[in-house]
Amino acid sequence: MANATIRDVAREADVSVASASRALNGRDNVRPELRARVEDAAKRLGYVPHAGARSLSLSRTGAIGVVLPDLHGEFFSEFVRGMDREASARHLHLLLSNMHADPEQGIEALRAMRGRVDGLVVMAPQVDADVLGQHLPASVPAVLVNCAPNQQQRAELRIDNAAGAAAMVDHLVAGGRRAIVHVAGPDGNIDAEERRRGYLDAIARAGLKPRIVAGTFEEASGAAAATELSTGGERFDAIFAANDMMAIGAMVALREAGLRVPRDVAVAGFDDIPLARLVSPALTTIRVGIADAGARAVVRLAALIDGGEDHFVEAMVPRLVVRASAGAD
């Protein structure tokens, strides 16, 4: 039937309109046999629910707002892929926005999403915790991913960056590397600061001299750091970059400088983006489980939207992945 309505479905299934609506909206208080009868009737009639009316009946939009530092690059595409996988399984839609490294844009995105989403996933490692807390709508469920420590009593999902960085330094030291340089991420970014801290702690335990070169998380800054090191005259035998893209940039620059990876210089990264295992030599890195983190954020947010309570911090422990760039044959 062309343009079948909920009333047509109810009549076909011989139930009330309210019962048909509850069955099609997935309510729990519907007998299985009644739900099956309504769904069969809807299928026979070719009934398509009106999205706006369904949202009103459920007092929900069916959308999740996602605010990220950027949408460019393999890390963020993997994170969104994991979110989309889980959201699709729950018949939810993602409304994406990014900050372009500008915290004020993130605040504007939060304002723009008010009333348009059922909940928020926010990854804002460069935004002050108090500022972020002031702009998160109190009535909207939210999961904060790798944001600065806060007192907002919001659900948090965090990567143990310091432990991951320390594990990488320990691996490089065990492989005989003694002049290990860290190419850091940008100042003010909580991920970069935690990875820097893990590096410094492990270097101190090993009794080695730290050396840190500034980076931006972009491939070009990794290449620039490696060029600076290779022309600076000071000995180094390993580069541990704060993310994979900088590590890949460093490998390219080292090759252009005539240095061999890993024989002359071991190179390691952090994140384990898909490209890490495809470059040559394959990149030793710290696996975050990026897509899984995105999916987990949606699982926790969905529970909050359904009325659950979730004010705890969940730590995801990354693991070392050894490949040819720093220790694997």
Number of C-alpha atoms within 10 A of each C-alpha: 10 8 11 14 17 21 15 18 26 20 15 16 21 15 15 14 16 11 20 26 20 18 21 17 14 10 13 9 10 15 11 11 9 16 21 15 19 26 18 15 20 24 12 12 17 15 18 13 16 10 11 11 10 16 14 10 12 12 10 16 18 20 18 26 22 24 24 22 21 17 17 10 11 17 22 18 16 19 20 23 17 21 26 20 16 21 21 11 8 13 10 18 16 18 14 15 21 20 20 14 16 13 19 14 16 24 18 13 19 20 13 13 20 16 12 14 20 24 27 28 26 25 22 26 23 21 22 17 16 13 13 20 16 11 13 19 16 11 9 14 26 29 26 23 22 21 22 21 15 15 9 14 11 19 21 23 23 18 20 20 29 22 20 25 31 21 19 26 27 17 16 23 18 12 12 11 18 20 20 25 23 26 28 26 26 17 13 13 19 21 26 24 19 20 25 22 17 22 30 22 17 21 21 12 10 14 9 14 12 16 15 17 18 16 24 19 20 18 18 19 22 32 23 18 26 26 18 13 18 17 9 9 8 8 11 17 18 26 30 28 32 32 29 30 28 30 33 27 21 29 29 20 21 22 12 12 13 10 15 14 20 18 12 13 20 24 30 35 30 29 24 25 26 13 14 22 16 10 12 13 19 19 30 27 32 27 18 22 19 25 22 19 21 24 20 17 25 27 16 20 24 23 13 20 17 10 10 12 13 17 14 11 16 14 13 15 16 23 20 18 19 19 17 18 26 29 19 13 8
